Amino acid sequence: MLDQTLRLFIAINAPDTLAAYLADEQRALGGRQAPVKWIDPAGAHITLQFLGAVSAQHSAALLTAIEAAAQDIQPFTLRLKGLGAFPNLRRPRVIWAGVEGEISTLEALQRRVVQQTAPLGFAPEERPFRPHITLGRVREGASPAAVERLGRAVAERTFSVREIWRVEHVSLMRSELHPSGARYTALGQIVLGGGYTAS
């Protein structure tokens, strides 16, 4: 039997209650008229580490590594604030929502995740960690004028959500690419402070 290869990443999933706020911002930035392929807000998350194509047999070892990373990190709080784009607002390719709150704890968790997965052969990204939730990606072939207008629209938006987001879990996620967009499935959930909850 052939070993299955999965497209995996490690993430903090946003609570369902935030999806409506993210959807509102997508509409405010032009919705379907914008030159953007929007991400389904129901799958909103902060990626801690993208792993890429991984043998399904390695899932258990990855969950063990995530558990080791999370055991000394206690639950913390975040909230949505601000919009931005990668690489910048003049040439936006990825539109995102930012977060604020206990960022130092979030950054510590991300560092520990990377440290724990390194012995399994996963190299850290060269780019610095910038916590965000992806809202959408600019479509290939979008006109320069439309992209410029999008960048201005992002810059002009004031986005802030008062709802506090309590982060209690880290998840090993599978991403399946479909014509309609990516579909995310949790393969396992690790409780911050110690503990494993299978999905």
Secondary structure, DSSP 8 states (H G I E B T S, - for coil): ----EEEEEEEEE--GGGHHHHHHHHHHTTGGGSSEEE--GGG-EEEEEEEEEEEGGGHHHHHHHHHHHHTT---EEEEEEEEEEES-SSS-SEEEEEEEESHHHHHHHHHHHHHHHGGGT----SS----EEEEEEE-TT--HHHHHHHHHHHHH---B----EEE-EEEEEEEEEETTEEEEEEEEEEETTS-EEE-
